[in-house]
Amino acid sequence: MSDLLTELQRHLRDVNDQFATVIEQIVQNAPPATLDGDPVRTPEETAQQAELQAKAQELSRSLVQSFKDITGVIDKLPDLSEPPEQQDARINGLLREHHALRQELGGLIQEAEKKLEQVHATYDILSQHALNRAGKTGGG
């Protein structure tokens, strides 16, 4: 469950970052306006508006995807109305899965350590061979 919460926090942070980006773009690229609200048009502004429009569409697609991702994470969260017995059963199942994965990981770590020892031993043999060879070549 903590992984789901972390993922949800990451998605919400991303949405927050996207919102900040929009505000920054609006501040930097908003067209000038007169005091009575009439827009001021310049040739440069037209190009900026097209760029701003493209960025706005890109951001819109990104926000829609972010909210779909958030909804997907929320859907994975357990139901709050779940009876305590089901919660306990789910927790016990997760604990069993955790212990099984931990044992598997422990076995893989031991196997990796053995292979690393073999690599070190092979390196020692090769380095000794190279040193011996260099000593024979240098002494002759």
Contacts in CASP RR format, 6 or more apart in sequence:
PFRMAT RR
TARGET T0000
AUTHOR 0000-0000-0000
METHOD contacts of the structure
MODEL  1
MSDLLTELQRHLRDVNDQFATVIEQIVQNAPPATLDGDPVRTPEETAQQA
ELQAKAQELSRSLVQSFKDITGVIDKLPDLSEPPEQQDARINGLLREHHA
LRQELGGLIQEAEKKLEQVHATYDILSQHALNRAGKTGGG
1 77 0 8 1.000
1 78 0 8 1.000
4 73 0 8 1.000
4 76 0 8 1.000
4 77 0 8 1.000
7 73 0 8 1.000
8 70 0 8 1.000
8 73 0 8 1.000
8 74 0 8 1.000
11 66 0 8 1.000
11 69 0 8 1.000
11 70 0 8 1.000
11 73 0 8 1.000
12 70 0 8 1.000
14 66 0 8 1.000
15 63 0 8 1.000
15 66 0 8 1.000
15 67 0 8 1.000
15 70 0 8 1.000
18 59 0 8 1.000
18 62 0 8 1.000
18 63 0 8 1.000
18 66 0 8 1.000
21 59 0 8 1.000
22 56 0 8 1.000
22 59 0 8 1.000
25 52 0 8 1.000
25 55 0 8 1.000
25 56 0 8 1.000
29 48 0 8 1.000
29 51 0 8 1.000
29 52 0 8 1.000
31 39 0 8 1.000
31 40 0 8 1.000
31 41 0 8 1.000
31 45 0 8 1.000
31 48 0 8 1.000
31 49 0 8 1.000
32 39 0 8 1.000
32 40 0 8 1.000
32 45 0 8 1.000
33 39 0 8 1.000
33 40 0 8 1.000
34 40 0 8 1.000
78 87 0 8 1.000
78 90 0 8 1.000
82 90 0 8 1.000
END
